[in-house]
Amino acid sequence: MVPERSLAVLHAIVSDYVALNEPVGSKSIVERHSFGVSAATIRNDMALLEDDELIAQTHTSSGRVPTDKGYRLYVDTLAKLRPMTAAQRSAIERFLGESSDLDDVMARTVRLLSQLTNQVAVVQYPSLRTVAVRHIDLVALGENRVLCVLILGNGVVEQQTAMLPAERANEPWLTAVRERIAANIVGQDIDAADRAVAELAATVHTLVGPADAPLAELVLGAVSQQLQANRSDRIAVAGAANLTRPGEFAGALPTVLEAIEEQVTLLRLFGELVQDERDIAASIGRENEAYGLSDASIIATNYEQLGASRLGVLGPLRMDYAGNIQAVRAVARYLNKLLSEDR
């Protein structure tokens, strides 16, 4: 157990180091914070923190900086978070409310979160596996091009073009194919609809005849790709330029950028984050070693009441944890509200 005053000194060291990007000494703490004790007493507290490996001395005769373990204790013992101003809350709601579709919502969310935190922002697309197919349409764009339009129960609209090798995309033929597909997938959830399309493809010769089977297979393939795109996990990312600030990652930057580019890594990490009683998940430094991100910290939370999709920020160990946690929570709350209204 860390004594109460020593814990307060740790919080002071973290906040000062985040703000100034310089090792923090006892004299600086006395001048910047109202502890009501001498610098010698603060040095004793710092010695206890150093013994517990919560802070470290980077150079002889220099001040102290937090360690991974120190950042972890700091985050775990954050009692108060700075509330967002009314102007900030209004800006979040207005900016997200101007979105035109799901892709725009996700893009706006990560742009906004990156601007609020000055970190890399990441958001998982909402889970659509249990969403039902509401409508399907096939529209001829020419004699050999078909636009497949898929509308889901949550209002998401997917469009994809199928190229046909022959001039056969006439309206009567498309209507017959559309009606057969619709009869099997409308009202089904994404997983069930994709299985139904696969079954139709397996029996397509009996549905449209041998001559038209190759054409129908191409249309079914386009529908299947649309369904599978909504089954797979997807993420949106913004703010990668924030990683290039001098001194934040140094030699680890290529590894961090590679992890961001490899979306599978972030999805795995998001999936394994454990939330605390504040519904916030924090993974700090060496806790991310398995993902090649031992020099980074991640703050995240769920934004779907009935799902497991998350949004959060990724940045260096020296980040504004209190401010970032508050921003992540606020954006998640408004994103969930917006998606719930759309449903």
C-alpha positions as CSV (number, residue, x, y, z in Angstrom):
1,M,0.0,0.0,0.0
2,V,1.3,3.4,-1.0
3,P,0.8,6.0,1.8
4,E,-1.7,8.7,1.0
5,R,0.7,11.6,0.7
6,S,3.1,9.5,-1.4
7,L,0.2,8.7,-3.7
8,A,-0.5,12.4,-4.0
9,V,3.1,13.1,-4.8
10,L,2.9,10.4,-7.6
11,H,-0.1,12.2,-9.0
12,A,1.8,15.5,-8.9
13,I,4.8,13.9,-10.7
14,V,2.6,12.4,-13.4
15,S,0.6,15.6,-14.0
16,D,3.8,17.8,-14.1
17,Y,5.7,15.4,-16.3
18,V,2.8,15.2,-18.8
19,A,2.5,19.0,-18.8
20,L,6.2,19.9,-19.0
21,N,7.9,16.8,-20.5
22,E,10.8,17.2,-18.0
23,P,11.8,15.1,-15.0
24,V,10.2,16.4,-11.9
25,G,12.1,17.3,-8.7
26,S,11.1,17.8,-5.1
27,K,11.6,21.6,-5.3
28,S,9.4,21.8,-8.3
29,I,6.6,19.9,-6.5
30,V,6.8,22.2,-3.5
31,E,6.5,25.2,-5.8
32,R,3.7,23.9,-8.0
33,H,1.6,22.1,-5.4
34,S,0.2,22.8,-2.0
35,F,1.5,20.0,0.1
36,G,2.4,22.1,3.1
37,V,5.6,20.2,3.8
38,S,9.3,20.8,3.0
39,A,11.2,19.7,-0.1
40,A,13.1,17.2,2.2
41,T,9.8,15.5,3.2
42,I,8.8,15.3,-0.5
43,R,12.1,13.7,-1.3
44,N,11.3,11.0,1.3
45,D,8.0,10.4,-0.4
46,M,9.8,10.2,-3.8
47,A,12.3,7.7,-2.3
48,L,9.4,5.5,-1.3
49,L,7.9,5.7,-4.7
50,E,11.2,4.9,-6.3
51,D,11.6,1.9,-4.0
52,D,8.2,0.7,-5.2
53,E,9.4,1.2,-8.9
54,L,6.6,3.7,-9.4
55,I,9.0,6.5,-10.5
56,A,12.6,6.4,-11.8
57,Q,15.6,8.7,-12.2
58,T,16.6,9.1,-15.8
59,H,20.0,10.7,-15.0
60,T,22.1,11.3,-12.0
61,S,21.0,14.4,-10.1
62,S,17.9,14.8,-12.3
63,G,14.3,14.7,-11.2
64,R,12.0,11.7,-11.5
65,V,9.7,10.4,-14.2
66,P,6.8,7.9,-13.8
67,T,7.3,4.3,-14.8
68,D,4.8,2.0,-16.5
69,K,3.8,0.8,-13.0
70,G,3.5,4.4,-11.8
71,Y,1.2,5.3,-14.7
72,R,-0.9,2.3,-13.9
73,L,-1.3,3.2,-10.3
74,Y,-2.1,6.8,-11.3
75,V,-4.9,5.7,-13.7
76,D,-6.3,3.2,-11.2
77,T,-6.5,5.9,-8.5
78,L,-7.9,8.8,-10.5
79,A,-10.6,10.1,-8.3
80,K,-11.7,13.1,-10.3
81,L,-11.9,13.8,-14.0
82,R,-12.1,17.2,-15.5
83,P,-15.7,17.7,-16.7
84,M,-16.0,18.7,-20.3
85,T,-17.3,22.3,-20.8
86,A,-20.8,22.9,-22.1
87,A,-19.2,24.3,-25.4
88,Q,-17.2,21.0,-25.8
89,R,-20.3,18.9,-25.2
90,S,-22.3,21.0,-27.7
91,A,-19.5,20.7,-30.3
92,I,-19.4,16.9,-30.0
93,E,-23.1,16.5,-30.4
94,R,-23.3,19.0,-33.3
95,F,-20.3,17.5,-35.2
96,L,-21.5,13.9,-34.9
97,G,-25.1,14.9,-35.5
98,E,-24.2,16.2,-39.0
99,S,-23.1,12.7,-40.2
100,S,-24.8,11.4,-43.3
101,D,-24.3,7.6,-43.0
102,L,-22.5,5.0,-40.9
103,D,-19.1,5.5,-42.6
104,D,-19.4,9.2,-42.1
105,V,-20.3,8.7,-38.4
106,M,-17.2,6.5,-37.9
107,A,-14.9,9.0,-39.8
108,R,-16.2,12.0,-37.8
109,T,-15.9,10.1,-34.5
110,V,-12.2,9.4,-34.9
111,R,-11.4,12.8,-36.3
112,L,-13.2,14.4,-33.3
113,L,-11.6,12.2,-30.7
114,S,-8.1,12.7,-32.2
115,Q,-8.6,16.5,-32.1
116,L,-9.8,16.4,-28.5
117,T,-6.9,14.3,-27.3
118,N,-4.1,14.9,-29.7
119,Q,-3.6,11.1,-29.9
120,V,-4.4,8.4,-32.4
121,A,-8.1,7.7,-32.3
122,V,-9.6,4.3,-33.1
123,V,-13.2,3.2,-33.3
124,Q,-14.7,-0.2,-34.1
125,Y,-17.6,-0.3,-36.4
126,P,-20.8,-1.4,-34.6
127,S,-21.5,-5.1,-34.5
128,L,-24.0,-5.9,-37.3
129,R,-24.1,-9.7,-37.1
130,T,-27.5,-9.6,-35.4
131,V,-29.0,-6.9,-37.6
132,A,-31.6,-8.0,-40.0
133,V,-31.7,-7.5,-43.8
134,R,-34.5,-5.1,-44.5
135,H,-34.5,-4.8,-48.3
136,I,-32.5,-5.8,-51.3
137,D,-32.6,-4.3,-54.8
138,L,-30.8,-5.0,-58.1
139,V,-30.6,-2.1,-60.5
140,A,-29.4,-2.4,-64.1
141,L,-26.7,0.3,-64.8
142,G,-26.3,-1.0,-68.3
143,E,-26.5,-4.2,-70.2
144,N,-23.6,-5.8,-68.3
145,R,-23.5,-4.0,-65.0
146,V,-25.8,-4.5,-62.0
147,L,-25.9,-2.4,-58.8
148,C,-26.7,-4.5,-55.7
149,V,-28.3,-2.4,-53.0
150,L,-28.6,-3.9,-49.5
151,I,-30.5,-2.1,-46.7
152,L,-30.1,-3.3,-43.1
153,G,-32.4,-3.0,-40.2
154,N,-30.3,-0.3,-38.6
155,G,-30.5,1.9,-41.7
156,V,-27.0,1.0,-43.1
157,V,-27.1,1.0,-46.9
158,E,-24.5,-1.0,-48.8
159,Q,-24.0,-0.8,-52.5
160,Q,-21.8,-2.9,-54.8
161,T,-21.6,-3.3,-58.6
162,A,-21.4,-6.7,-60.3
163,M,-19.9,-6.8,-63.8
164,L,-21.6,-9.4,-66.1
165,P,-19.7,-10.9,-69.0
166,A,-22.7,-10.8,-71.3
167,E,-25.4,-8.3,-72.2
168,R,-28.1,-9.9,-70.1
169,A,-28.9,-7.4,-67.3
170,N,-32.4,-6.7,-68.4
171,E,-35.1,-5.7,-65.9
172,P,-37.3,-8.9,-66.1
173,W,-34.3,-11.1,-65.5
174,L,-33.1,-8.9,-62.6
175,T,-36.5,-8.8,-61.1
176,A,-36.8,-12.6,-61.0
177,V,-33.3,-13.0,-59.5
178,R,-34.0,-10.2,-56.9
179,E,-37.3,-11.8,-55.9
180,R,-35.6,-15.2,-55.4
181,I,-32.8,-13.7,-53.3
182,A,-35.2,-11.5,-51.3
183,A,-37.4,-14.4,-50.4
184,N,-34.5,-16.1,-48.8
185,I,-32.7,-13.2,-47.0
186,V,-35.1,-10.4,-46.1
187,G,-35.9,-10.6,-42.4
188,Q,-32.8,-12.8,-41.7
189,D,-29.8,-11.6,-39.7
190,I,-26.5,-11.1,-41.4
191,D,-25.1,-14.5,-40.6
192,A,-28.3,-16.3,-41.6
193,A,-28.6,-14.3,-44.8
194,D,-25.1,-15.1,-45.9
195,R,-25.7,-18.8,-45.4
196,A,-28.9,-18.5,-47.4
197,V,-27.0,-16.8,-50.3
198,A,-24.4,-19.6,-50.2
199,E,-27.2,-22.2,-50.5
200,L,-28.7,-20.3,-53.4
201,A,-25.3,-20.2,-55.2
202,A,-25.0,-24.0,-54.7
203,T,-28.4,-24.6,-56.4
204,V,-28.3,-21.7,-58.9
205,H,-28.5,-24.0,-61.9
206,T,-31.9,-25.2,-60.9
207,L,-33.1,-21.6,-60.1
208,V,-32.3,-19.8,-63.4
209,G,-31.2,-22.6,-65.7
210,P,-27.8,-23.6,-67.0
211,A,-27.4,-20.7,-69.5
212,D,-28.0,-17.9,-66.9
213,A,-26.3,-19.7,-63.9
214,P,-22.9,-18.0,-64.4
215,L,-24.5,-14.5,-64.5
216,A,-26.6,-15.3,-61.4
217,E,-23.5,-16.5,-59.6
218,L,-21.8,-13.1,-60.1
219,V,-24.8,-11.3,-58.7
220,L,-25.0,-13.7,-55.7
221,G,-21.3,-13.2,-55.2
222,A,-21.7,-9.4,-55.0
223,V,-24.5,-9.8,-52.4
224,S,-22.4,-12.2,-50.4
225,Q,-19.5,-9.8,-50.4
226,Q,-21.8,-7.1,-49.0
227,L,-23.1,-9.4,-46.3
228,Q,-19.6,-10.5,-45.4
229,A,-18.3,-7.0,-45.2
230,N,-20.9,-6.3,-42.5
231,R,-20.0,-9.5,-40.6
232,S,-16.3,-8.7,-40.4
233,D,-14.8,-6.5,-37.7
234,R,-13.8,-3.1,-39.1
235,I,-12.1,-0.1,-37.5
236,A,-11.6,3.6,-38.4
237,V,-8.4,5.4,-37.4
238,A,-7.4,9.1,-37.4
239,G,-4.5,11.2,-36.0
240,A,-1.5,9.0,-36.9
241,A,0.5,12.3,-37.4
242,N,0.2,12.8,-33.6
243,L,2.7,9.9,-33.2
244,T,5.5,11.9,-34.8
245,R,5.8,14.5,-32.1
246,P,9.5,14.7,-31.1
247,G,10.6,12.4,-28.2
248,E,7.4,10.5,-27.8
249,F,8.2,7.1,-29.4
250,A,11.7,7.6,-30.8
251,G,12.9,4.2,-32.2
252,A,9.6,2.5,-31.4
253,L,7.7,4.6,-33.9
254,P,7.9,2.2,-36.9
255,T,6.6,-0.7,-34.7
256,V,3.7,1.5,-33.4
257,L,2.8,2.6,-37.0
258,E,2.9,-1.1,-38.2
259,A,0.6,-2.1,-35.4
260,I,-1.9,0.6,-36.4
261,E,-1.7,-0.4,-40.0
262,E,-2.3,-4.0,-39.0
263,Q,-5.9,-3.6,-37.9
264,V,-6.0,-7.2,-36.7
265,T,-3.6,-6.2,-33.9
266,L,-5.7,-3.4,-32.7
267,L,-8.9,-5.5,-32.9
268,R,-7.3,-8.2,-30.8
269,L,-6.1,-5.7,-28.3
270,F,-9.5,-4.0,-28.1
271,G,-11.1,-7.4,-27.6
272,E,-8.9,-8.3,-24.6
273,L,-9.0,-4.9,-22.8
274,V,-10.6,-5.2,-19.3
275,Q,-12.8,-2.3,-18.1
276,D,-12.7,-1.0,-14.6
277,E,-15.6,0.1,-12.5
278,R,-15.7,3.4,-14.5
279,D,-16.3,1.4,-17.7
280,I,-12.9,2.5,-18.9
281,A,-10.2,0.1,-20.1
282,A,-6.5,1.2,-19.9
283,S,-3.6,-0.8,-21.1
284,I,-0.2,0.8,-20.3
285,G,3.3,0.2,-21.6
286,R,4.6,-3.3,-20.9
287,E,1.0,-4.5,-20.6
288,N,0.9,-4.2,-24.4
289,E,4.1,-6.1,-25.0
290,A,2.4,-9.0,-26.7
291,Y,1.0,-6.7,-29.3
292,G,4.4,-4.9,-30.0
293,L,3.1,-1.8,-28.3
294,S,5.2,-1.7,-25.1
295,D,6.0,2.0,-25.5
296,A,2.3,2.9,-25.9
297,S,-0.8,3.3,-23.8
298,I,-4.4,2.7,-24.9
299,I,-7.5,4.2,-23.3
300,A,-10.9,2.7,-24.5
301,T,-14.5,2.1,-23.6
302,N,-17.6,0.4,-25.1
303,Y,-20.1,2.6,-26.9
304,E,-22.8,0.1,-27.7
305,Q,-25.1,-0.8,-24.9
306,L,-25.9,-4.2,-26.4
307,G,-22.6,-4.8,-28.2
308,A,-18.9,-5.0,-27.6
309,S,-17.7,-2.4,-30.1
310,R,-15.1,0.0,-28.6
311,L,-13.6,3.4,-29.3
312,G,-10.4,4.8,-27.7
313,V,-7.1,6.5,-28.2
314,L,-3.5,5.2,-28.5
315,G,-0.6,7.3,-27.6
316,P,2.7,7.4,-25.7
317,L,3.1,6.6,-22.0
318,R,3.4,10.3,-21.3
319,M,-0.2,11.3,-22.1
320,D,-3.0,13.2,-20.4
321,Y,-4.8,10.2,-18.9
322,A,-7.4,12.2,-17.1
323,G,-8.3,14.3,-20.0
324,N,-8.2,11.4,-22.5
325,I,-10.4,9.3,-20.3
326,Q,-13.0,12.0,-20.1
327,A,-12.9,12.7,-23.9
328,V,-13.3,9.0,-24.7
329,R,-16.2,8.6,-22.3
330,A,-17.9,11.7,-23.7
331,V,-17.5,10.8,-27.3
332,A,-18.7,7.2,-26.6
333,R,-21.8,8.5,-24.9
334,Y,-22.8,10.7,-27.8
335,L,-21.9,8.1,-30.4
336,N,-24.1,5.5,-28.7
337,K,-26.9,8.1,-28.5
338,L,-26.6,8.9,-32.2
339,L,-26.7,5.2,-33.3
340,S,-29.5,4.4,-30.9
341,E,-31.6,7.2,-32.5
342,D,-30.8,5.9,-36.0
343,R,-32.1,2.5,-35.0
